Amino acid sequence: MRVLCCEDDFERWRDQARDLLIQGVPAHAVVWEDESNPQLFAAEPLSAYSLPAPTLRVPAALLAALKSASRYRTAGRWNLLYRILWRVVKGECQAMLAGDPDGSELQRRIKAASREAHHLHAFLRFHPLPADPDLDYVAWHEPAHDILASTSMHFAERLGRQRWLIATPRDAVWYDGQQLHYRQPCPPDWRARAEAVRGKDDALWETYYASTFNPARLNRKVMQGHMPRRFWAGLTEGKLIPVLLSMARAGSQKDGQADGVTGKPGKVIRLASDKAVASGPATAQMADKGVPVRDS
């Protein structure tokens, strides 16, 4: 049994997998250790080979699928990818399809990683750093899978030349206004900057969230399906959510946002029937027949 380590890097794993295929090493004869869960025996370098390299034909769609699935963080993730790669190279093309046990697990991991990327885009909260000469914004996030490197350009395309930093417990990305810098593991000073603003108050955003929260349409199960509880601690509005949910359970669904608007000035708009009664019997009869009543 060969024990390898790719340091959770897809490009390095791909090079190792190509060498194994060339040497004809089957999937059951190799195992990759995880950085967080090392094997009993230490990883060993691949031995050099001098035989002519055979021609390997790997579908481009398979490589793309393997790369997407590699972002799914779980023990033994690289072993499944090589097993599927080995089977496809040997002619079992169904190994990458959802109807196959390995292919089904591959597709499940791809979907989970894609959903986690959506969570990053939706629940990341940047905090401004007006006094920092090197950064404009910083954010801390705790994704369940390794999706930071592949999804960070989303923010670079939207924030222009603003300089920002996103740090996670495993890695980090720094955008200097022109180029994206990815680091794994996360440098300690980058992590310190991001953790300093974790859960920091933002009065404007909190007011906006509390004002748009509609308890009359609350569905706790659906809400937590779209906004898992594990993200609440890192959200600016996270501390408001339990309070708003408690108010909804206490019956505020009936009143909506009445508490927030009761003391605000506004204009009273009278109903057509009230206006008709105030104007006299004839006008009231017209209103009863559905004739429009003009507001004088």
Protein Blocks (a to p, Z undefined) as FASTA:
>chain_A
ZZddehhpaklmmmmmmmmmmnopafklgccddfklccfbdcddddddfbdcddddddfk
lmmmmmmmmmpgcehklmmmmmmmmmmmnopamlmpmkbmklmmmmmmmmmmmmmmmmmm
mmgccdddfkbmkbfbdcddddfbdfklmmmmmmmmmnomaccddddfkbccddehjacc
ddddddfklmmmmmmmgoiacfklmmmmmmmpcfklgcfklmmmmmcfklmmmpmklmmm
mmmmmmmmnopmmnopmmmmmmpccdddddfklmmmmnojklmmmmmnopacddZZ
